[in-house]
Amino acid sequence: MEIKGKVHEVSPTQQVTDSLKKRELILEYIENPQYPEYLKFEAIQDRCSLLDNVRVGDDVDVSFNLKGRPWTDKTGKKTYFNSLQLWKVSVLSGANNNTTPEYAPPVDLSSAPDDDDLPF
C-alpha cells in the first residue's frame, strides 16, 4: 500500500528488546483539509535507517504493509491491533530543501565578438 502526506514527527530509534528495534513516523494525511489525519507508521530492524534523511515538514510517499494481530489479556479478553509497517519512504519535496529548479547562469553579451555571422 502507498500513501502521500507531510511528515509531522520522526522518532529516534528505540531498542525495544535485545533483538528488536523500531522507529516511528507520524504522517499528516489530508484527505479533507478540515479534518487532517495523523497516521503512525513503524519501521522495524534494518528499516529504521530509512528515516535517517526524513525531516519534519517533508512531503513523502510511504510504502507500507498493513499488519493485524490478536492479543489476549490476563482476564482472557481478546483484542485486535493493527500496525502500518513501512518498507520504503520517498521524499517528494523537503521542508528545508531548495525546490526551485537550477538554471544556467546568464550569458554576458557585452563580451561577445563583433563578427556575428548569423543569417538573420
HELIX and SHEET records of a PDB file:
HELIX    1   1 GLN A   45  LEU A   51  5                                   7    
HELIX    2   2 LEU A  109  SER A  111  5                                   3    
SHEET    1   A 6 GLN A  14  THR A  17  0                                        
SHEET    2   A 6 LEU A  20  TYR A  29 -1                                        
SHEET    3   A 6 GLU A   2  VAL A  10 -1                                        
SHEET    4   A 6 ASP A  59  THR A  72 -1                                        
SHEET    5   A 6 LYS A  78  SER A  93 -1                                        
SHEET    6   A 6 GLU A  37  ILE A  44  1                                        
END                                                                             
